[in-house]
């Protein structure tokens, strides 16, 4: 079953398909008003959220579907000690698709191992946030028109910023992508992420150095909730602040993105600059989530059809070298990526 746990769970071609479908939704909203009628999205949010949860909810409503769930772990049986694995087994009986946000890193992956319905990671600790990345990609496509040959500045909390980690993974697959990393020493990008980048990045100490280079400036807040030592947070929280003066150093056609919420890292004076795309980015989040929900549900239906076909198969393999011809093994088949029914044992077409 297909889930979205990490941005690279989607191939570049699938990303293109989902972005194009989001653009089609923007232009033809009425055509999608009943696309998910009769389907239910469960939003399981163990951590606070404004944009992600509400945009998932709005997305499913605009597709004609329904939404159930919780927005606070304390109002669910998690507070009584129920595991993610048990929770998801239960929710699989009530919904058709899940969007979940967790404090624990990797929890959506555990959920996917016990789920009978597609799981969408809506942010897991400091690890990954693939639907924010799809939002960022749709914004880049709408604002700049391409994904290749872009220099992307990433500023702020690069250590705990899950949106940064996911965006790097997604954008590093396009030709000519370069990253400029701007962060305090203590909040630098983790080594495992730098390995992902290879030679495609530089680190600079100030926003002033980065401004003239970047096509996209991705600002992030310092993640207070990930700090064990609050004094350390207070010391680092205002390390980089984008203001109108720094914007004068930037390219005329660059854009500023921010996953939001913002705290102090972009002054409100920047909001009126046409290059400040972060509120347009929020709206894109709803459309790309509509596209994702609809597509994952469609893929699930196709998988169910394929499974049904296989269940009905009582084939005899025509390959006389196949073990199933000479031994009394259970007759089994599968449908491959091209939709061809094949023998489970020797892969011959049936
Ligand atoms: N960008 C983002 O994830 O925002 P929320 O935390 O409000 O969902």
Boltz pocket constraint, residues with backbone or C-beta under 6 A from the ligand:
constraints:
  - pocket:
      binder: B
      contacts: [[A, 48], [A, 49], [A, 50], [A, 51], [A, 52], [A, 53], [A, 122], [A, 123], [A, 132], [A, 259], [A, 260], [A, 261]]
      max_distance: 6.0
